[in-house]
Amino acid sequence: MLLKDEVEMLRRVPIFARIAPAKLKLLAFTSDRVSYNAGQSLFHQGDFGDAAYVILSGTADILVDTPAGEIKIADVELNSIVGEIAILCDVSRTATVKATSKLEALRISKEHFLKLLADFPEMTVEIMRVLADRLNHTTTELTAARSRQAELQPAPTH
């Protein structure tokens, strides 16, 4: 794929929408284009967070290991970014991301990602929106799961 095509794809990603084309060209040039087949993992929960991934095509699941086994917590959408939490919080990967179809992504190293955030405060605000939206979704899911669990518990007898 040509660099100008990658720049156009990056412009469709909400967190990069306000960044100048010249900077997006530099980002595309300094990032790695990676491909995965269905069933392959981009990264695993617990791994060191060395990069973020922008999904250019394909689909994936976000999975979390629990004592009851692996559970799917979300779908990865086109033009979304994954793996940024480990970079921003300097923690190990909080989930596994596994391709559910052929998937193409742009792998942005931790160094380049953090430099972008320093250079473009508006990108930082957009990342905060993405993370806040995910937190809201996770909180809603957790509340629903707790409600279902409470319904399954037998009523206490006195």
Residue pairs with C-beta under 8 A, 6 or more apart in sequence:
1 33
3 25
3 28
3 29
4 25
6 28
6 33
6 56
6 106
7 21
7 24
7 25
7 28
9 54
9 56
9 79
9 106
10 16
10 19
10 24
10 27
10 28
10 54
10 106
11 17
11 21
11 24
12 79
13 54
13 79
13 80
13 81
14 79
14 126
14 130
15 81
15 123
15 126
15 127
15 130
16 24
16 27
16 54
16 123
17 126
18 120
18 122
18 123
18 126
19 27
19 116
19 120
19 122
19 123
23 116
23 119
23 120
27 108
27 112
27 116
28 106
30 109
30 112
31 54
31 106
31 107
31 108
31 109
31 112
32 106
32 107
33 56
33 104
33 105
33 106
33 107
34 42
34 53
34 104
34 105
34 106
34 107
35 102
35 103
35 104
35 105
36 42
36 58
36 60
36 99
36 102
36 103
36 105
37 99
37 102
37 103
38 99
38 100
38 101
38 102
38 103
39 98
39 99
40 98
40 99
40 103
41 96
41 97
41 98
41 99
42 53
42 60
42 82
42 83
42 97
42 98
42 99
42 103
42 105
43 49
43 83
43 93
43 96
43 97
44 93
44 96
45 63
45 64
45 65
45 92
45 93
45 94
45 95
45 96
46 92
46 93
47 86
47 92
47 93
48 86
48 92
48 93
49 83
49 85
49 86
49 87
49 90
49 91
49 92
49 93
49 110
50 109
50 110
51 83
51 87
51 107
51 108
51 109
51 110
51 113
52 81
52 82
52 83
52 84
52 87
52 107
52 108
52 110
52 113
53 81
53 82
53 83
53 97
53 105
53 106
53 107
53 108
54 79
54 80
54 81
54 105
54 106
54 108
55 76
55 77
55 78
55 79
55 80
55 81
55 82
55 103
55 104
55 105
56 78
56 79
56 104
56 105
56 106
57 78
57 102
57 103
57 104
58 78
58 99
58 100
58 101
58 102
58 103
58 104
58 105
59 75
59 76
59 78
59 99
59 100
59 101
59 103
60 75
60 76
60 82
60 97
60 98
60 99
60 100
60 103
61 72
61 74
61 75
61 76
61 97
61 98
61 100
62 72
62 73
62 74
62 75
62 76
62 82
62 95
62 96
62 97
63 70
63 71
63 72
63 73
63 95
63 96
63 97
63 98
64 70
64 71
64 73
64 94
64 95
64 96
65 96
70 96
73 95
73 138
73 141
74 134
74 137
76 82
76 97
80 130
81 127
81 130
82 97
83 93
83 97
84 113
84 127
84 130
84 131
85 91
85 94
85 131
86 92
86 93
86 94
87 110
87 113
87 114
88 127
88 131
108 116
116 123
117 123
117 124
117 127
